[in-house]
Amino acid sequence: MESLKIKDHVGCQLYEDLKEIAKTEIDWSRLKDKTVLITGANGFIAYYMIMSMLLKNDEEELGIHVQGLVRNRKKAEAKYGVIADRPDLKLVEGDVCAGMDACGHADFVIHAASQATPYYFENDPVGTIEANTQGTTNVLRYAMKEQVESVLMVSSLKVYGDIANGREDIREEEQGYLDIDSYKNCYAVGKRTAETLSNCYAKQFGVPVKIARPSYIYGASTLEDDRVWAQFLANIIRKQSILLKSNGAAYRSFCYVTDTASALLTIMMNGEVGVPYNIAAEHSNITIRDFAKTAVAVFPERNMTLSFANPEDEKEPVLDFSKKTPEILSSGRLEKLGWSAKVDVKEGIRRAVCTMEER
């Protein structure tokens, strides 16, 4: 495996990010010579988790075996490149909605298969909700059969729906309104169902399921990604000024991909069964408007500007939490497990752009 070491086949910034994840303060010895199955291995967060585990093998010879379940093997091989030839990584082609028969034994499972962008909510709501309902059921049945040590169900902040609690943030025990008759809630309702399924299997069959609720994860993406933060990164790379078509007042919790991956590992190894954990970085709670401003400010040499399609949107918005709580998550429960976010928005944007340009 000497010629297929992670450091020899990724860019400098990506390597530094992976090293940061590999330093997560968990008992890595529990993964020694164990197999970790990750569904949705072609996805954004799953890629970072898989690569960091392989890097840990390079650094400490832990012998972690990773199975990555993907719907499209050719696409996955293109994503992982020569790393796909490593003996400690096995890419398995299959769909969680169709079952887990293609997967071999695993000791740990991370269920990250999900269609998490607005494009899919609009164009494939059935596939979106089924990955989180039928797919989760199949993962839990597999975990029960294999008697795994821990299952991590990657949920979402979208499970909260519309909340008005009079505060600026949302805690795990709170729930808000979701219109169950709207196809646009295919993702949010699917994630709620996935959490309930997880606790049902924990109660009835003793499946050790841990639940993570990430906030808005950002990092190195593609130029075609339709998420608003990803479009800002694309603007930077193309050296195009940013034009906002609203006042950008939406106030959200963002968490850089390395901090999110570290949090997921912490929850999988140290979290309580059936207890949800928010993942958010307090120093990265920011409006869309200020995210765009920060993106421009990080790269002053590119001479980019932020402007507004409608002149009335130029006025700085006044945030009002009295009628609706923003998508700001309290991460106090997770921090009690020993986790803390390290990367602020300015640094995260710099790293993400650097990684994308190194590719």
C-alpha positions as CSV (number, residue, x, y, z in Angstrom):
1,M,0.0,0.0,0.0
2,E,3.1,2.2,0.1
3,S,2.5,3.7,-3.4
4,L,-1.2,4.4,-2.6
5,K,-0.8,6.5,0.5
6,I,-3.3,9.3,0.9
7,K,-0.7,12.0,1.1
8,D,0.7,11.1,-2.3
9,H,-2.6,11.3,-4.1
10,V,-4.5,14.4,-2.8
11,G,-3.8,18.1,-2.8
12,C,-2.0,19.8,0.0
13,Q,-5.1,21.4,1.5
14,L,-7.3,18.3,1.3
15,Y,-4.4,16.4,3.0
16,E,-4.3,18.9,5.9
17,D,-8.1,18.7,6.3
18,L,-7.9,14.9,6.4
19,K,-5.1,15.0,9.0
20,E,-7.3,17.2,11.1
21,I,-10.2,14.7,11.0
22,A,-7.8,11.9,11.8
23,K,-6.8,13.7,15.0
24,T,-10.4,13.5,16.3
25,E,-10.2,12.7,20.0
26,I,-11.9,9.3,20.1
27,D,-10.6,5.9,21.0
28,W,-9.4,4.9,17.6
29,S,-8.2,1.5,18.9
30,R,-11.8,0.4,18.9
31,L,-11.6,0.5,15.1
32,K,-8.4,-1.5,14.9
33,D,-8.9,-4.4,12.4
34,K,-12.6,-3.6,12.3
35,T,-14.8,-3.0,9.2
36,V,-16.8,0.2,8.8
37,L,-19.6,0.4,6.3
38,I,-20.5,3.8,4.9
39,T,-23.6,4.2,2.8
40,G,-23.6,7.1,0.3
41,A,-19.9,6.8,-0.1
42,N,-20.0,9.0,-3.2
43,G,-21.4,11.8,-1.1
44,F,-19.7,15.0,0.3
45,I,-19.3,14.1,4.0
46,A,-18.8,10.4,3.4
47,Y,-15.8,11.0,1.2
48,Y,-14.0,12.9,3.9
49,M,-14.8,10.3,6.5
50,I,-13.6,7.4,4.4
51,M,-10.4,9.2,3.3
52,S,-9.6,10.2,6.9
53,M,-9.9,6.6,8.1
54,L,-7.6,5.4,5.3
55,L,-5.2,8.1,6.3
56,K,-5.3,6.8,9.9
57,N,-4.3,3.4,8.5
58,D,-1.3,5.1,6.8
59,E,-0.3,6.8,10.1
60,E,-0.9,4.1,12.7
61,E,-1.5,0.9,10.8
62,L,-4.9,0.4,12.4
63,G,-6.1,-2.0,9.7
64,I,-9.5,-0.4,9.4
65,H,-11.4,-1.9,6.5
66,V,-13.9,0.4,4.8
67,Q,-16.8,-0.6,2.7
68,G,-18.3,2.2,0.7
69,L,-21.8,1.5,-0.7
70,V,-22.4,3.5,-3.9
71,R,-25.1,3.5,-6.5
72,N,-22.7,4.2,-9.3
73,R,-19.3,2.4,-9.1
74,K,-17.8,4.2,-12.1
75,K,-18.6,7.5,-10.6
76,A,-17.1,6.5,-7.3
77,E,-13.9,5.2,-8.9
78,A,-13.5,8.5,-10.7
79,K,-14.0,10.4,-7.4
80,Y,-11.5,8.3,-5.4
81,G,-9.1,7.8,-8.2
82,V,-6.2,5.4,-7.5
83,I,-7.3,5.3,-3.8
84,A,-10.1,3.0,-5.0
85,D,-7.4,0.3,-5.6
86,R,-6.3,0.2,-1.9
87,P,-6.9,-3.1,-0.2
88,D,-8.5,-1.4,2.8
89,L,-11.2,0.2,0.7
90,K,-14.0,-1.8,-1.0
91,L,-16.5,0.1,-3.1
92,V,-19.7,-1.9,-3.3
93,E,-22.3,-1.0,-5.9
94,G,-25.9,-1.1,-4.7
95,D,-28.9,1.0,-3.5
96,V,-29.9,1.1,0.1
97,C,-33.5,1.1,-1.0
98,A,-33.0,-2.3,-2.7
99,G,-31.3,-3.9,0.3
100,M,-27.9,-4.6,1.7
101,D,-27.2,-8.0,0.2
102,A,-24.1,-6.8,-1.7
103,C,-22.4,-5.8,1.6
104,G,-20.2,-8.0,3.6
105,H,-19.9,-8.0,7.4
106,A,-19.3,-4.7,9.2
107,D,-18.6,-3.8,12.8
108,F,-19.7,-0.2,12.5
109,V,-22.1,1.5,10.1
110,I,-22.5,5.1,9.0
111,H,-25.7,5.7,7.1
112,A,-25.0,8.8,5.0
113,A,-26.9,7.9,1.8
114,S,-29.3,10.8,1.1
115,Q,-30.3,13.2,-1.6
116,A,-29.7,16.4,0.3
117,T,-30.0,19.2,-2.3
118,P,-33.0,21.2,-3.5
119,Y,-32.6,19.8,-7.0
120,Y,-33.6,16.4,-5.8
121,F,-36.4,17.6,-3.6
122,E,-38.0,19.1,-6.7
123,N,-37.1,16.5,-9.3
124,D,-36.9,13.2,-7.3
125,P,-39.0,13.5,-4.1
126,V,-39.8,9.8,-4.2
127,G,-36.1,8.8,-4.3
128,T,-35.3,11.4,-1.6
129,I,-37.8,10.1,0.9
130,E,-37.2,6.5,0.2
131,A,-33.5,6.7,0.9
132,N,-34.4,8.0,4.4
133,T,-37.3,5.5,5.0
134,Q,-36.9,2.3,3.1
135,G,-33.1,2.8,3.0
136,T,-32.9,3.4,6.7
137,T,-35.0,0.3,7.4
138,N,-32.7,-1.8,5.3
139,V,-29.6,-0.4,7.1
140,L,-31.1,-1.1,10.5
141,R,-32.0,-4.7,9.5
142,Y,-28.5,-5.2,8.3
143,A,-27.1,-3.8,11.5
144,M,-29.3,-6.1,13.5
145,K,-28.2,-9.1,11.5
146,E,-24.5,-8.3,11.7
147,Q,-24.7,-7.4,15.4
148,V,-22.7,-4.2,14.8
149,E,-21.1,-2.3,17.6
150,S,-22.5,1.1,16.6
151,V,-24.7,2.6,13.9
152,L,-24.6,6.3,13.1
153,M,-27.7,7.7,11.4
154,V,-26.9,11.0,9.8
155,S,-30.0,13.0,10.1
156,S,-30.4,16.8,9.5
157,L,-31.4,20.1,11.0
158,K,-34.4,20.0,8.6
159,V,-36.2,17.7,11.1
160,Y,-37.0,20.7,13.2
161,G,-39.4,22.4,10.7
162,D,-40.8,25.8,11.7
163,I,-40.1,26.6,15.3
164,A,-40.9,29.8,17.3
165,N,-39.4,29.4,20.7
166,G,-38.5,33.0,21.4
167,R,-34.8,32.2,21.4
168,E,-32.1,32.4,18.8
169,D,-31.3,28.7,18.7
170,I,-32.8,25.3,18.6
171,R,-32.2,22.5,21.0
172,E,-32.6,18.8,20.4
173,E,-35.8,18.3,22.4
174,E,-37.7,20.9,20.3
175,Q,-39.9,20.2,17.3
176,G,-41.7,22.5,14.9
177,Y,-44.3,22.4,12.2
178,L,-43.8,20.4,9.0
179,D,-46.5,20.3,6.3
180,I,-46.6,16.5,5.7
181,D,-48.7,16.9,2.6
182,S,-46.1,18.9,0.7
183,Y,-43.7,16.9,-1.5
184,K,-41.1,19.6,-0.9
185,N,-40.8,18.2,2.6
186,C,-39.7,14.8,1.3
187,Y,-36.3,15.2,2.8
188,A,-37.3,16.7,6.2
189,V,-40.2,14.2,6.8
190,G,-37.9,11.4,5.6
191,K,-35.3,12.3,8.1
192,R,-37.9,12.5,10.9
193,T,-39.1,9.0,10.0
194,A,-35.5,7.8,9.9
195,E,-34.9,8.9,13.5
196,T,-38.1,7.3,14.7
197,L,-37.2,4.1,12.9
198,S,-33.8,4.2,14.6
199,N,-35.3,4.4,18.0
200,C,-37.8,1.7,17.2
201,Y,-35.0,-0.7,16.3
202,A,-33.0,0.4,19.3
203,K,-36.0,-0.3,21.6
204,Q,-37.3,-3.6,20.1
205,F,-34.1,-5.2,18.9
206,G,-31.3,-3.5,20.8
207,V,-29.7,-2.0,17.7
208,P,-27.1,0.6,19.0
209,V,-28.2,3.6,16.9
210,K,-26.7,7.0,17.4
211,I,-28.3,10.0,15.8
212,A,-26.5,13.1,14.4
213,R,-28.2,16.3,13.2
214,P,-25.7,18.3,11.1
215,S,-26.3,22.0,10.4
216,Y,-25.4,23.4,7.0
217,I,-22.2,21.5,6.0
218,Y,-19.9,23.4,3.6
219,G,-16.5,22.8,2.0
220,A,-14.9,21.9,-1.3
221,S,-17.8,21.1,-3.7
222,T,-18.3,21.2,-7.4
223,L,-19.0,24.2,-9.7
224,E,-22.4,22.7,-10.5
225,D,-23.6,22.4,-6.9
226,D,-26.9,24.3,-6.6
227,R,-26.6,25.1,-2.8
228,V,-26.3,28.8,-2.2
229,W,-22.9,28.6,-0.4
230,A,-21.5,26.4,-3.1
231,Q,-22.5,28.9,-5.7
232,F,-20.6,31.6,-3.8
233,L,-17.5,29.4,-3.9
234,A,-18.0,28.9,-7.6
235,N,-18.2,32.7,-8.0
236,I,-14.8,33.0,-6.3
237,I,-13.2,30.4,-8.5
238,R,-14.6,31.9,-11.6
239,K,-13.6,35.4,-10.3
240,Q,-17.2,36.5,-10.7
241,S,-18.7,39.1,-8.5
242,I,-21.6,37.8,-6.4
243,L,-25.2,39.0,-7.1
244,L,-27.8,38.3,-4.5
245,K,-31.4,38.2,-5.6
246,S,-32.7,38.7,-2.0
247,N,-31.5,40.6,1.0
248,G,-29.7,37.5,2.2
249,A,-31.2,37.7,5.7
250,A,-31.6,34.0,6.2
251,Y,-29.6,33.2,9.4
252,R,-28.1,29.8,9.6
253,S,-25.7,27.5,11.4
254,F,-22.8,26.5,9.2
255,C,-20.1,23.9,10.0
256,Y,-17.0,23.2,7.9
257,V,-16.7,19.7,6.6
258,T,-13.8,18.7,8.8
259,D,-15.5,19.8,12.0
260,T,-18.7,17.9,10.8
261,A,-16.8,14.7,10.1
262,S,-15.0,14.9,13.5
263,A,-18.4,15.4,15.2
264,L,-19.9,12.4,13.4
265,L,-17.0,10.2,14.5
266,T,-17.4,11.5,18.1
267,I,-21.2,10.7,18.1
268,M,-20.7,7.2,16.6
269,M,-18.1,6.3,19.2
270,N,-19.2,8.2,22.3
271,G,-22.8,9.2,21.8
272,E,-25.8,7.7,23.7
273,V,-28.1,5.3,21.9
274,G,-31.2,6.9,20.5
275,V,-30.2,10.4,21.6
276,P,-29.9,13.1,18.8
277,Y,-26.9,15.4,18.7
278,N,-26.9,18.8,16.9
279,I,-23.7,19.6,15.0
280,A,-23.0,23.3,14.7
281,A,-20.2,25.8,15.2
282,E,-21.2,28.8,17.3
283,H,-18.6,31.0,15.7
284,S,-20.0,30.1,12.2
285,N,-23.6,31.2,12.8
286,I,-24.1,33.7,9.9
287,T,-26.6,35.1,7.4
288,I,-26.4,34.3,3.8
289,R,-25.6,37.9,3.1
290,D,-22.6,37.8,5.5
291,F,-21.4,34.5,4.1
292,A,-21.3,36.2,0.7
293,K,-19.5,39.2,2.2
294,T,-17.0,37.0,3.8
295,A,-16.3,35.0,0.6
296,V,-15.5,38.3,-1.2
297,A,-13.4,39.6,1.7
298,V,-11.2,36.4,1.9
299,F,-9.9,37.0,-1.6
300,P,-9.4,40.8,-2.0
301,E,-6.9,40.3,-4.8
302,R,-9.6,38.9,-7.1
303,N,-11.4,42.3,-7.1
304,M,-14.9,40.8,-6.6
305,T,-17.9,42.7,-5.2
306,L,-21.2,41.8,-3.6
307,S,-24.3,43.5,-5.1
308,F,-28.0,43.1,-5.0
309,A,-30.5,42.6,-7.8
310,N,-33.0,44.8,-6.1
311,P,-31.9,48.1,-4.7
312,E,-34.2,47.9,-1.7
313,D,-32.3,44.7,-0.6
314,E,-29.1,46.7,-0.1
315,K,-30.2,47.9,3.3
316,E,-28.9,45.8,6.2
317,P,-31.7,43.6,7.4
318,V,-32.9,43.6,11.0
319,L,-33.0,40.1,12.4
320,D,-36.3,39.3,14.2
321,F,-36.6,36.0,16.1
322,S,-40.0,36.7,17.7
323,K,-42.0,35.0,15.0
324,K,-39.7,32.3,13.8
325,T,-36.5,30.8,15.2
326,P,-33.7,30.8,12.7
327,E,-31.9,27.6,11.6
328,I,-29.3,28.1,14.4
329,L,-28.5,24.9,16.4
330,S,-27.4,24.6,19.9
331,S,-24.4,22.1,20.1
332,G,-24.1,22.0,23.9
333,R,-25.0,18.4,24.1
334,L,-22.3,17.4,21.6
335,E,-19.7,19.6,23.2
336,K,-20.2,17.6,26.5
337,L,-18.8,14.6,24.6
338,G,-15.6,16.5,24.2
339,W,-16.1,17.9,20.6
340,S,-15.5,21.5,19.6
341,A,-15.5,23.2,16.2
342,K,-12.1,24.5,15.1
343,V,-12.7,26.2,11.7
344,D,-14.5,29.5,11.3
345,V,-16.3,30.7,8.2
346,K,-13.4,32.8,6.9
347,E,-10.9,29.9,7.2
348,G,-13.4,27.4,5.9
349,I,-14.1,29.4,2.8
350,R,-10.3,29.8,2.2
351,R,-9.7,26.0,2.6
352,A,-12.7,25.0,0.4
353,V,-11.6,27.3,-2.5
354,C,-8.0,26.1,-2.1
355,T,-9.0,22.5,-2.3
356,M,-11.3,23.0,-5.3
357,E,-8.5,24.9,-7.2
358,E,-5.9,22.2,-6.3
359,R,-8.1,19.7,-8.1
